[in-house]
Amino acid sequence: MLLTDTHCHLNFNQFDNDRQDVITRAKTLGVIRLLVPGLDHRSSREAIRLADTDESIYAAVGFHPTDSDKFSSQTFAQIQELITHPKVVAVGEIGLDYYWVKEDQKREVQREILKQQLKFAATADKPIIIHLREEKDSWFGQASVDLLEILLEWQKELAEHKHPLLERPGVFHSFNGSLETAQRAIELGFFIGVTGPVTYKNANEKRRIIRQLPLERLLIETDSPFLTPVPQRGKRNEPAYVREIADKIAEVKSIKLEEIAAVTTANAAQLFLW
């Protein structure tokens, strides 16, 4: 049984003491691909250095919306230089975060930086890894509205040029929105990333949403070292725990675990071309 973790921050210092052991554990449990996204220019370089150490690890480069204060013409140029590395398969993690960022002016900065990175992704012909977080206790709010509007305009531009990214635009990472948002994202060609919270006792709404989404549009992510799934909750998260997420999706959809693993692994290969 082959699994893929399409979002793990293995470059974070939580793994400094046992990073190789973590990678080995994942491989032992059948995890054949690991994707490490960047959050800014420094972490993007770290992701690439890590990818260079192991054939199963790949990288993404970009600016996370909560790191927009680090974005400048100089740092963005550094990110653009990194995209040519053969282990870089995506632009990300990019998007909108209205949970931590409250000020309208800073949210506008996020939107403008996202638009620049979308143009960059089109030029580089790389799919995007989308971070979307609403204000507290909101399933479908202004961040979703703004993001979908921006993505729709981006896709219109792609369509005008018959761009190949129309077939594989990206993934909504660690999806935490409404069914309506997920369905709109899928209509635009995006995959939906499923993380550890789908296993939590109080996550009935998340499970209801996953039950209604096609398996052919799902990816499995740990978002390590965060969002540790049950029954490992309380520990540091790591890529080996994608098995727990796959188990829960299998339960929710009444599908064999082996099929969940096979289809989500194929989905990742389709998106990232690895």
C-alpha positions, -999 to 999 in steps of 0.1 A, spaced: 0 0 0 15 33 -12 7 66 5 17 103 -1 20 132 23 14 163 1 21 188 28 46 185 57 70 211 72 99 187 77 123 217 76 109 230 109 131 229 140 107 204 157 124 178 135 160 189 141 168 160 165 154 131 145 145 142 110 161 112 93 143 88 116 110 106 108 116 101 71 126 65 76 94 58 96 73 72 69 90 51 42 86 20 63 48 26 64 46 30 26 48 68 22 66 72 -12 64 110 -17 67 139 7 61 175 -3 77 203 18 62 238 11 79 271 17 65 300 37 89 327 27 123 329 8 143 313 37 120 284 43 117 278 6 154 274 3 154 251 33 127 229 16 148 226 -15 179 217 5 159 190 22 145 177 -11 181 174 -24 189 149 4 162 123 -5 146 111 -38 112 108 -21 111 145 -10 99 174 -31 96 211 -25 73 241 -31 83 277 -29 63 308 -21 51 333 5 25 324 31 -1 351 36 8 356 72 44 362 61 35 390 37 57 414 58 87 395 44 76 400 8 95 425 -13 107 428 -49 141 414 -38 128 384 -18 102 376 -46 130 376 -71 148 351 -49 117 329 -49 115 332 -87 151 320 -90 143 289 -70 115 277 -92 139 263 -118 152 237 -93 142 202 -105 127 192 -72 104 222 -70 69 210 -81 46 238 -69 42 274 -58 31 276 -22 20 279 3 2 310 -8 -33 323 -2 -54 344 22 -55 343 60 -82 365 77 -80 346 110 -46 361 121 -48 392 100 -76 416 109 -66 449 94 -82 457 60 -50 473 47 -30 442 55 -56 419 39 -54 440 8 -16 434 8 -23 397 10 -46 398 -20 -20 417 -41 8 394 -31 -14 364 -40 -21 378 -74 16 383 -81 23 347 -71 -5 334 -93 10 352 -123 44 337 -113 29 302 -111 14 306 -146 48 317 -160 65 288 -143 38 263 -152 36 251 -116 4 243 -96 -4 263 -65 -8 252 -28 -36 274 -14 -38 284 23 -73 297 32 -83 306 67 -114 325 76 -121 347 106 -128 328 138 -159 304 137 -166 311 100 -171 284 74 -178 306 44 -167 342 49 -150 371 32 -117 352 28 -135 325 7 -153 351 -13 -121 371 -20 -101 340 -28 -126 324 -52 -130 358 -70 -92 361 -75 -89 325 -86 -117 329 -111 -100 359 -127 -67 339 -128 -83 310 -145 -100 333 -171 -65 345 -180 -52 309 -181 -81 300 -204 -74 329 -228 -39 314 -233 -51 277 -232 -27 273 -204 -20 237 -192 -25 247 -156 -62 247 -163 -60 209 -160 -41 210 -127 -43 244 -110 -35 232 -75 -48 222 -41 -68 238 -12 -44 228 16 -58 215 49 -93 224 38 -114 239 66 -142 257 47 -177 250 37 -190 223 13 -199 252 -10 -164 264 -11 -150 229 -17 -174 223 -45 -165 256 -61 -128 248 -58 -134 214 -75 -154 231 -103 -122 252 -109 -102 220 -111 -86 221 -76 -79 192 -53 -89 193 -16 -63 185 10 -75 165 40 -56 167 73 -57 153 109 -87 173 121 -110 150 101 -102 124 127 -112 145 157 -143 136 178 -160 170 172 -153 171 134 -187 158 122 -191 186 97 -157 180 82 -165 143 78 -199 152 62 -181 174 37 -155 148 28 -182 122 24 -198 143 -3 -166 151 -22 -153 128 -50 -123 107 -39 -106 116 -72 -103 152 -59 -88 144 -25 -52 146 -13 -39 135 21 -17 158 41 -3 158 76 8 195 78 35 181 102 44 191 129 8 204 134 -27 189 134 -18 155 147 -46 130 139 -63 106 164 -50 83 179 -17 101 179 -31 135 190 -11 151 217 22 141 200 42 159 174 27 152 139 48 134 113 44 120 78 39 84 90 6 95 104 -10 99 69 -22 64 75 -45 76 102 -60 102 79 -64 76 51 -81 52 76 -107 79 86 -115 88 49 -120 51 42 -144 49 72 -163 80 62 -167 69 26 -171 32 33 -142 24 9 -113 1 15 -81 17 29 -61 3 0 -83 22 -25 -80 54 -6 -42 51 -6 -40 42 -43 -64 70 -55 -50 98 -34 -14 88 -43 -24 88 -80 -41 122 -75 -9 137 -61 11 123 -91 -14 139 -114 -11 173 -98 26 175 -91 39 154 -121 64 135 -100 
